[in-house]
Amino acid sequence: MSQASSAATAGEKPHAAEAPALSTKQLTGIIGALALAAFLMILNETVLTVALPSIMADFEVSAAAGQWLTTGFLLTMSVVIPTTGYLLQRFTTRSLFIFALSSFLVGTLIAVFAPGFAFLLVARIIQAVGTAIVLPLLMTTTLTLVPVRNRGAIMGLNSIVISVGPAIGPTVSGSIVSSFSWHYIFVLMLPLAVVILILGIIFIKIPSATRKLPVDVLSVILSAIAFGFLVYGISSLEHAGDNVALTVASFVIGLAALVLFVRRQVRLTRSGRELLNLTPFRNRTFTFSVAMIMIAMGTLLGTVVIIPIILQTGGGLSTMSIGLMLLPGGVAQVLVSPIFGRIYDRFGPRPVLIPGAAMLALGQWLYVTVDSDTELRVFMVIHIVFSIGLALLMTGLLSSALSAVEPRLYGHGSAIFNTGQQLGGAIGTTIFVTVMSLLSASRLESGSDLAHSLFAGAHVAFIIGGILATIGLVLAPFVKVPRQH
């Protein structure tokens, strides 16, 4: 047998696809440690949104420079996540977990004592490496260890991690910054990360079959260029007028590298040497699920970024008031996700996805109706509707997308799905903020006051969000019951 044939045969072997027999206590400990790690890291992803003005003032940097704390984080995530399909086959769950938490801890420690802006940026990049590994690790481990009949319920809990974390990030940071300095955001994360690392070391003991795969260096380079430049181009759209050539060049380079990356992965898959196996896209359920998760994350992050802006800057409300308004939506997600996870287990994806997509779209269209005179409780009710829809959608999508993938491709499917999440979040945030900023600036120049200008810009941003969410509603019925493996 040739070396290529051997590699292809090896490629058929599942990485930890044969779930070891674990007690309920062991399974709870493993999934619990991974879920807590993912929650803390995703919370960290948006936690600096409200703290940026304070950081910019302390380090005397411009808004464009300060934004790199978010852009750099997203860039690192977009570069590392596509490699996790390879990493999940090459290394054990335990070793990847320890590396990811250790990276996050090192980054957080640097952030606590950062003497300058450059150190804080490096800290965020190191944190992002750990975050990029933990998310696919959580999904792949859930699929590998949890029986099919119970996956919906567990994925419902996982959806809380993915959707509630970014939603309450600005609220948490606002509460901390209003009482202490921004340093305490990271100070409070340190002991939590240490406890989660210890829990993981205690509970994550899974026998898994790793493979010594050769890494294709060119694929890694193409992946980094493709996703790095695309995320940078998306993030720079808000300020594209300052340097149009750079933004256009970012998209051209990113798209060209993406085409080359895809072609190379298709070719390498034949010999089992690919960095990211794209075979899951042949499944319609998986493809539609990726499209819908991009819409869900785009509307989520876009909404939670501009709502505090219009209410704080345009409405004069305090960070604490805005946080309290957003809180019931997060609580609603926590309550309904496990319930609809069980409904998914019993009846399949449609009774969860279709109502979820409908409520998400309804929430976006209801946001279109708000103005500077809208009462805060109305915002709260709309956000609850939006949040419940998001919870249902995330629960159904996490379960359907990856259950539709062959067990040997769980790692690659998770990598693709999480890459879609990050791209969707970056695109959605950029669209919402750019549209609101450009239109509000135009209104201000024509003589409108700040509040009415901001709400006018947000109005159009929510219309775009409503259209995207409606597209998600159209796609929802096409996500069928996944094949049972």
GIRA-V719681 format. One record per residue. N is the residue number from 1. PHI is phi in radians with two decimals (none if undefined). Layout:
BEGIN
n = {N N}
phi = {PHI PHI}
END
This chain:
BEGIN
n = {1 2 3 4 5 6 7 8 9 10 11 12 13 14 15 16 17 18 19 20 21 22 23 24 25 26 27 28 29 30 31 32 33 34 35 36 37 38 39 40 41 42 43 44 45 46 47 48 49 50 51 52 53 54 55 56 57 58 59 60 61 62 63 64 65 66 67 68 69 70 71 72 73 74 75 76 77 78 79 80 81 82 83 84 85 86 87 88 89 90 91 92 93 94 95 96 97 98 99 100 101 102 103 104 105 106 107 108 109 110 111 112 113 114 115 116 117 118 119 120 121 122 123 124 125 126 127 128 129 130 131 132 133 134 135 136 137 138 139 140 141 142 143 144 145 146 147 148 149 150 151 152 153 154 155 156 157 158 159 160 161 162 163 164 165 166 167 168 169 170 171 172 173 174 175 176 177 178 179 180 181 182 183 184 185 186 187 188 189 190 191 192 193 194 195 196 197 198 199 200 201 202 203 204 205 206 207 208 209 210 211 212 213 214 215 216 217 218 219 220 221 222 223 224 225 226 227 228 229 230 231 232 233 234 235 236 237 238 239 240 241 242 243 244 245 246 247 248 249 250 251 252 253 254 255 256 257 258 259 260 261 262 263 264 265 266 267 268 269 270 271 272 273 274 275 276 277 278 279 280 281 282 283 284 285 286 287 288 289 290 291 292 293 294 295 296 297 298 299 300 301 302 303 304 305 306 307 308 309 310 311 312 313 314 315 316 317 318 319 320 321 322 323 324 325 326 327 328 329 330 331 332 333 334 335 336 337 338 339 340 341 342 343 344 345 346 347 348 349 350 351 352 353 354 355 356 357 358 359 360 361 362 363 364 365 366 367 368 369 370 371 372 373 374 375 376 377 378 379 380 381 382 383 384 385 386 387 388 389 390 391 392 393 394 395 396 397 398 399 400 401 402 403 404 405 406 407 408 409 410 411 412 413 414 415 416 417 418 419 420 421 422 423 424 425 426 427 428 429 430 431 432 433 434 435 436 437 438 439 440 441 442 443 444 445 446 447 448 449 450 451 452 453 454 455 456 457 458 459 460 461 462 463 464 465 466 467 468 469 470 471 472 473 474 475 476 477 478 479 480 481 482 483 484 485}
phi = {none -1.25 -1.10 -1.11 -1.14 -1.08 -1.12 -1.14 -1.12 -1.08 -1.12 -1.43 -1.36 -1.25 -1.49 0.99 -1.29 -1.47 -1.14 -1.20 -1.29 -2.16 -1.30 -1.04 -1.12 -1.12 -1.10 -1.07 -1.12 -1.17 -1.14 -1.08 -1.10 -1.14 -1.15 -1.11 -1.09 -1.13 -1.08 -1.09 -1.28 -1.26 -1.00 -1.11 -1.09 -1.95 -1.23 -1.59 -0.94 -1.39 -1.43 -0.95 -0.99 -1.16 -1.13 -1.06 -1.20 -1.12 -1.69 0.97 -2.06 -1.34 -1.11 -1.10 -1.23 -1.04 -1.11 -1.17 -1.13 -1.57 -1.07 -1.08 -1.08 -1.13 -1.06 -1.10 -1.02 -1.19 -1.44 -1.40 -0.96 -1.06 -1.50 -1.22 -1.05 -1.23 -1.06 -1.18 -1.54 -1.43 -2.18 -1.32 -1.00 -1.10 -1.17 -1.17 -1.09 -1.09 -1.11 -1.11 -1.18 -1.14 -1.06 -1.09 -1.11 -1.08 -1.07 -1.15 -1.11 -1.09 -1.12 -1.06 -1.86 -0.96 -1.43 -2.65 -1.10 -1.05 -1.14 -1.15 -1.13 -1.06 -1.04 -1.12 -1.15 -1.14 -1.05 -1.13 -1.05 -1.11 -1.08 -1.11 -1.47 -1.16 -1.09 -1.11 -1.10 -1.07 -1.18 -1.11 -1.13 -1.05 -1.14 -1.30 -1.70 -1.56 -1.01 -0.94 -1.15 -1.93 -1.11 -1.03 -1.11 -1.22 -1.15 -1.09 -1.17 -1.11 -1.14 -1.07 -1.01 -1.33 -1.67 -1.34 -0.93 -1.11 -1.20 -1.70 -0.94 -1.07 -1.14 -1.07 -1.15 -1.08 -1.13 -1.22 -1.13 -1.24 -1.84 -2.27 -1.70 -1.10 -0.98 -1.23 -1.03 -1.41 -1.03 -1.27 -1.29 -0.98 -1.10 -1.11 -1.12 -1.11 -1.08 -1.15 -1.06 -1.10 -1.05 -1.11 -1.08 -1.25 -1.67 -1.43 -2.32 -2.03 -1.21 -2.34 -1.56 -1.53 -2.24 -1.43 -1.59 -1.30 -1.49 -1.48 -1.06 -1.09 -1.11 -1.07 -1.12 -1.10 -1.09 -1.08 -1.16 -1.08 -1.30 -1.11 -1.22 -1.14 -1.13 -1.12 -1.08 -1.09 -1.16 -1.58 -1.05 -1.05 -1.98 -1.04 -1.08 -1.29 -2.71 -1.08 -1.05 -1.16 -1.13 -1.09 -1.08 -1.08 -1.20 -1.11 -1.12 -1.07 -1.17 -1.10 -1.14 -1.12 -1.06 -1.11 -1.09 -1.09 -1.08 -1.20 -1.16 -1.08 -1.22 -1.25 -1.07 -1.11 -1.92 1.28 -1.98 -1.26 -1.39 -2.37 -1.41 -1.65 -0.96 -0.94 -1.18 -1.24 -1.57 -1.11 -1.04 -1.13 -1.08 -1.14 -1.13 -1.11 -1.06 -1.24 -1.22 -1.13 -1.15 -1.08 -1.22 -1.12 -1.23 -1.09 -1.19 -1.06 -1.20 -1.27 -1.46 -1.54 -1.04 -1.07 -1.15 -1.26 -1.39 -1.45 -1.37 -1.54 -1.82 1.28 -1.45 -1.39 -1.04 -1.12 -1.09 -1.16 -1.08 -1.16 -1.18 -1.37 -1.03 -1.02 -1.11 -1.12 -1.11 -1.05 -1.10 -1.07 -1.31 -1.53 -1.02 -1.12 -1.10 -1.34 -1.13 -1.21 -1.07 -1.05 -1.03 -1.56 -2.04 1.61 -1.31 -1.08 -1.14 -1.77 -1.22 -1.15 -1.09 -1.11 -1.12 -1.15 -1.23 -1.10 -1.13 -1.05 -1.05 -1.12 -1.22 -1.17 -1.09 -1.07 -1.45 -1.35 -2.53 -1.17 -1.71 -1.17 -1.23 -1.09 -1.16 -1.18 -1.00 -1.10 -1.11 -1.07 -1.16 -1.13 -1.03 -1.05 -1.19 -1.12 -1.02 -1.11 -1.08 -1.10 -1.12 -1.13 -1.04 -1.17 -1.25 -1.04 -1.28 -1.22 -1.02 -1.48 -1.30 -1.48 -1.75 -1.07 -0.92 -1.19 -1.93 -0.95 -1.08 -1.19 -1.08 -1.09 -1.10 -1.11 -1.06 -1.25 -1.10 -1.05 -1.01 -1.16 -1.13 -1.07 -1.10 -1.14 -1.14 -1.08 -1.03 -1.10 -1.07 -1.07 -1.20 -1.12 -1.06 -1.10 -1.14 -1.13 -1.25 -1.19 -1.12 -1.13 -1.15 -1.09 -1.15 -1.49 1.91 -1.27 -1.36 -1.06 -1.06 -1.15 -1.16 -1.12 -1.19 -1.14 -1.16 -1.12 -0.97 -1.23 -1.05 -1.23 -1.10 -1.09 -1.07 -1.10 -1.12 -1.08 -1.12 -1.18 -1.07 -1.06 -1.13 -1.16 -1.31 -0.91 -1.14 -1.47 -1.48 -1.66 -1.08 -1.19 -1.14 -1.61 -1.83}
END
